[in-house]
Structures are given as structure tokens and as C-alpha cells.
Amino acid sequence: MSQDFVRQMPDRSSDLARRTGFWQRVHIDPLLLMLLLTLTAFGLLVLYGAAGQSSGTMIRQGRFLIIGYIGMLVVAQLDVERIKRLAPLAYLVGIALLIAVPLVGVGAKGAQRWLSLGGFRFQPSELMKLVVPMAVAWYFAGRALPPRLKHIVASLIMIAVPTLLIARQPDLGTSILIAASGLFALFLAGIGWRFIFGAAGLLLVSAYPMWQFVLRDYQKTRILTLLNPESDKLGAGWNIIQSKTAIGSGGWDGKGWLNGTQSQLNFLPESHTDFIIAVLAEEWGLRGVIALMLIYLAIIIRGLWIGMNAQHSFGRLLAGSITLTFFVYVFVNMGMVSGLLPVVGVPLPLVSQGGTSLVTLLAGFGLLMAISTEKRMMEQ
């Protein structure tokens, strides 16, 4: 009887293998996909309130999400070796687009950051958030690790060129993220601590010359405002004061969805882009912020896990740098909105309103899925 019972039981191991095989065939990491869908769905709810209950904004964001997810699925189908071969070409194309921005680009709000192609406007600097770590990972993948000094210098030049081109647009926030994405790949390649401490010392020594000769007046104002926002309550300090007021007034429970006074009465500037988490804190309270941070944390842990289990050094460096750059996105945005960092114009990833940024981020997760499914297919 017990033998018959065993025969009638479903074969759990074969069922698991069948389900695993499906995700392998479509090159999708199901856990990462579920986390991203949860985050973007939550983000749409927050954005609807932050954008003044604008259906037009929701439709536009929804279109970019559809494009982004389709792009993510397409990128996930690429062979990792092919991505590696395309990295240098993508880097050269990206540099060419950045050079074209000041020549034929489109300006807005005192900055020239966009290219217009067939009525579609896009920001080449957003593409470099993926291209730079791809190029640095490709460079180190064919060399012995940890890298030697000449290879470190070469990789720093690869990082510095797009960083400086973007900083001149001007776009300080994006240039910092581009530099971070490349430096993370360099760090993961095994650069020695003496180089890290040396770079930190050099940065400290160059702080004063940069303040005097590199930073523009409005960038200096942002740093000074961080130290004392009350010095110009109705000017430079307005954004951060209103942001702190919104965050503090939400408390633990929040005022309720669509009931935030700072955001709904337009006291909070850029509420649907850079300062959207202040809207979340006011309407959903601290528990809403914690829920969002837990989703981000789960995505980052999953990304690092994929990187640690990648089959090749290119995959490990690329997955690790993309994930750590995503962490910097979240950290910088939350830091500047809460008054811990200067305001540098970094949106909250996958929550703030955005076009190119949103599509680029999801394409980055497509790369992670390609790396993840490559490992499982090789194991099988």
C-alpha cells in the first residue's frame, strides 16, 4: 500500500526541474523579476499622489515601464560572451554621443544634456551608467587580477573621459554615478588598499583647488545650503526645508495616500522626481519608507548574489558594479532628500518619474538576468 501511495504522489523533484527549466529557457530570474514588479507597482501609487493625481503622468510612466520591461527581457536573452564583445563598441558609441550633446543637443533649465532623434529625446549620459561598467569589466576580464598599476591607470582614464564630458553639461549628479559605476568595477577587480587610501588622500588634497576652480557657484551654494539651509529659507534652502517638513509630518502611519499637505498643495518642489520619497514619507509614514527600503535591500542582495555566483570574471565585475551603483542611486537620493547630502539631482530609482533613466535601469537588470541564467544553464 505504501508503494502505491508513493507512485501516486507527484514527483516534486521533476516538477521543480520543469519549473526551473522554464525560467532558464526564457532567461528570467523569477525572484528579481518579482521584486522589480513590486517596486514599480508601489512606485506608480506613490507617483500618482506626487504628480498631483495626474493621469497623464501615470500613462507616460506606464509607457516607459512597458518599454523598460520589454528592453529588460530582450537584454536578458543576450549571451554574456556577446555582451562582453560588444562592450568596447558600446563605449565608443557612448563617447561619440556625449561629444555630440554640446554640438547638436537640446537644452533645458540651463543644461544641455539631451539628443533629439525623430521626435524622441533621450539622455546619452544615462546609457553610460551601463556602458562604463561594461567597458571596465571587459578590460579587466582579459587580464590577470588583481590589476597592475598601468592597468589601473588605463581604467581610470576610461572612467574619467565620460565623467568629465557629463560634468561639463553640467550634470554633477549623473557624473558622480558614472564615476562610481566604473570605480566599483575597478574595486571588485581587486585593486589594492594602498591605491584606495592613496586616492582618498589625493581627493582630500584636491578638495580646496576643486572648490576654487572647478565647482560652479550654484554647486557651491548647494553644499553651503546643506550645512545651513536656514540661511536662505525662501531661496536655496526652500527645497530641503520643505522636504524635511514633509518627512517629519508623516510620522509612523502617515497622513494617508493623496492626503499629504506639503505635496498636494505644491509646497514641495520636484515632488514627482528627485523629492518623491518625501511624498512617500508624508503620505505613507515611516512604515512606508521602511517597506520601500526593504524592497531595495532585497534587490541589492539578489544582485550581489548573482554577481558572486557568476561563471566568469566579466560577469562578476559587471553584476557587482551594476548592483553597487544601484545602491548608490538609492543612498544619494535618500541622503539628499533627508538633508544628509547636497542636492545633486539624482532621482529615486524606479519610483521617480523618468524616461531614459527608467529604461536604462531595467536594461541593467536585464544584464543581471543574463548573467544569472547563464550560470544555471551551465550547471544543468
N, C-alpha and C positions, 0 to 999 in steps of 0.2 A: 504493500500500500504506500509505504514511504517512497518507493521507487516511482510509482505512478504520480505521486504528488510532485516529486522533483521534475518529472517530464512535463507536467502541466504548468510549472512555474515559468514565467518569461525569462529569457536569457538576458540578465542585466548587463553582463559584460559585452555581449554582441550589440545590445541596444545602445550602450554607451559609445561603443566604437562607431556605430552607424551615425549617431548624432555628431560625434567628433569629426567623422569624415565629411559630413555636410558642411560644417564650418570651415574645414580645410579646403573643400572644393570651391567655396565662394570667397575664400581668403578674408575671413572676418574674425576678429577677436570678439566673441559674444559679450564678455564681461565689459570690455572697453566700450563697445557699442551701446550697451545698456546704460552705462554711466554717462556717456555723452548725450544720449537721448533724454535722460533725466535732467541733466544740467540745462540743455537748451530749452526743454519744455518749461522748466522752472523760470529760466531767463525770460521767456516770452511773457509769462504772467507779470514778472517784475517790470519788464519794459513797457507793457500796456499801461501800467499805472504811471511810470516815469515819463512817458511821452504824452501825458495829458489825455489818456484814453483815446488815442488816435488810431483809428482802424487802418489808415493809410500807412502809418509806420509799421504796424503789425504785418500788413500784407507785404510790404517791401522787405522786412526782416525775414518773413516766411519764405519769400522767393530766394533770398540769399542762402537760407538754411537748406532749401531743397538743392540748390546748385552746389553748396558746400558738401552735403552728404553724397550727392552723385559723384562729385570730384573725389571725395574720400574713398568711395568704393572703387572708382577707376584706378586711383593710385595704388590701392591695396592689391590690385591684380598684377602689378608690375613685379618682375623678378628682381630680387635685391641686387644681383650682379649687374643687371641692366641699369638700375638706378645709380650704381657706383660708376658705371661707364659714362653715364650722362652728366655726372656731377661737374666736371670741368667745363663742358659746353654750357651748362646752365649758368655757371658762374660768369663766363664771358658775356653771355646774353644779358644777364642781370646788370653787369657793369655798364654795358652799352646803353641799356635803358636808363640807368641812373645818370649817365652823361647826357642823355637826350632830354632829361627833365628840365634843366635850366635853359636849354636851347629852344625847345618847342612845347614845353609843358604848360599846364593850366594852373593858374594861381588862385588862391582864396585865402582871406583873412591874413594877408601879409606873408604868406608862404607859397612856394611853388613846388608842389610835391606830386602832381598827377599828370598822367598822359591820357589823351583822349583818342580813342580808336573806334571809328564807326559809331560814334554817339555813346560809346561805353567808356566811362572814365575809371581808371584804376591807378593804384599807387605802387610803382615798382619797388619801393623800399620794403613793402610788406612781403614781396616774393623773396627778398634777400634773407628773411628770417629762416627760411628753409634752405635756401641755396648756400649760404655761408657755412652752416654746419655740415652740409653735404660735401662741400668742396674741401673743408679741413679734414673731415673724416676720410675722404678719398685720398688726400695727400698722405696721411699717416698710415692708411691701410696697406700701402705697398712698401713700408719701411719698418726697420726694426724699432721696437719700443722697449724702454722709454726713449723719446726722441732726443737727438743730439742738438747742440746749440744752433748749428746752421739751419736745421730743420725747424727749430722753434722760431728763429728769425724769419724764415720764409713764410711760415704760417701766420705770424703776426702781421706781415705785410699783406697777406691775403685778407686778413680781417680788417686792417686799417684802411685799405682803399675804399670799400663800400661804406665803412663807418664815417669817414671824413666827407664823402660825397653826400651822404644823407644829412650829416650835421650842418652842411652848408645850405640846405634847402630853405629854411632851417627846420630841423625836426630832432631835437635833442633826445626826446624820449625813445623814439624808434632807433636812433643811432646807438643809444646805450644797450638796447635789447639786441641789436645786430652784433655789437661787440661781445656781449655776454654769450650769445649763441656760439660764436666761434671760440671764445675762451674756454667755454665748457668742454668743447671737443678737445681742445689742447690739454685741459686739466685731466680729462679722462684718458688721454693718451699716455699719461704717466709722467708729466713734467715734474722735475724735482722741486722739493720745497725751497731750495735756495733760490731758484728762479722766481718762485711765488713771492717770497719775502723781499727779494730784490726789486720786483715790480711794484710791490706795495710801498717800499721806501722811495722809489723813483716817483710814484704818484704823489706821495706826501711832499717831496721836494718841489715838484712841478705845480703844486696847488696855487701858490702865490702868482707865478707867471701866467697861469691859465686864467686866474681871476682878473689880472690886469690887462691881458692882451687877447684872450680867446673868447671868454664869455661875453655875451651881449648884455646890454643894460637890462632888458626885460628878464633875462635869465638870472642876473644878479638880484633883481627885485624879488624873484620867486624864492631864492634862498634866504634873503633877508626877511621876507614875509613869513617863512617857516619859523624863524627864530622869534618873531614878534608880530603876529597877524593883527594885533590890536593897534599897531602904529598907523594903519591905513584901513579903517573899518569899512569905509564906503568905496574903497578902490581895490588895491591889490589883495587886501585881506578879506574881502567880501566872500569869495568862494569858500575859503576854508572855514570861516566863522559860521556861515550858513550850513556847511556840511556837518560840522561838529554839533550844531544845534539840532539838526535832523537826526543824527545818530543818537544823541543823548535823550531826545524827547521820545524815542521809540520804546525805551525801557526793555523789559524782558518779553512782554507779549506783543508790543507794537500797537499802533493806532488802528490797525485793520487795513486790508487791501483797498486801495483807492481813497483812503481817508487821511493820508499824510498832508499836513498843512503846509510844510515847507516846500514839498514837491508839487502838490496840486495847485497851490497859489503862486507858483513861479518865483518863490524866494530863492530856490536852489538852482544855480546856473548849471548848464550842461548836465541836467539830471538824467537824460536818456543815454548819455555817452560816458564820459570819464567819471562822473559822480553818481552813477546809478546805484552803487552799493549803499549810499546814504539814504536813498529812497527805500531800499530793501530794509535797512535798519529801522527807519521811521515807521514803515507800514507793517513789517513782519516781526519787528523786535529782534532782540539778541538771539532768540532761538532760531529765527530765520537765517541770520548771519551764520550761526554755528552749523545749521543744516547745509548751507551753501559751502562752507569751508570743508565739511566732511566729504562732500561730493568731489571737491577739488583734490582733497588729500587722497581719496581712493583712486582718482585718475592718475595722480602723480606716482603713487605706489605701483599701480599697474604698469605705467610706462617704464619705471625703473626696473621692474621685474622682467619686462620684455627685453630691456637693454642687457641686463645681467645674463640672460639666457640666450642671447643671440649667438649664432653659429660662427660669425666672423668678426674681426676687429672693426670693419666698416660698420656693420650693423650695431655693434655695441656702442661705438662712438656716436653714431647718428641718433640712435634711440635715446641714449643718455643725454645728449646735448639738447635734443628737442624737448624732452621732458623737463630738464632743469630750466630751460628758457621759459617754458610754460609756467613753471613755479615762479620765476622772476616776474613774469607778467602779473600774476595774482598778487605777489608780495608788493610790487611797486604801486599797483593801483590802490590796494588797501592801505598801504603806508601813506600815500599822498592824500587820500580822501580823509584819513583819520588825523592828518597833521603831523605824521612822523617823518615824512619825506617831502621834498619840494614837489610842487605840481609840475609834472613834465608831460602831461597829455597822453597817458597810457590808458586805453580802455580796459574794462574788466572782461577778460577773455570769455567768449561765447555767451555773454549776457548783454553787454553794451550794444547799442545799435552800431552796425558796421557792415560793410560790404566786402572789400578786399581782405580785411583783417579776418573776418569770419571764415571766408572760403580758404584762406591760407592756413589758418589754424586746423581746420578739418582735413586739409590735404596733408598736413604734418601728421595727424593721427592715422591717415591712410598709410603713410610710410611705416608707422609703428606696427600697423596690422600686417603689412607685407613682411616685415621682419619677424613678427610673432608667428605667422602661419608658415613661414619658411622653416623655422625650427621644428614645428610639429610635423611637417611633411617629411623632413629629413629623418626624424625619429621613426616615422611609420615605415 
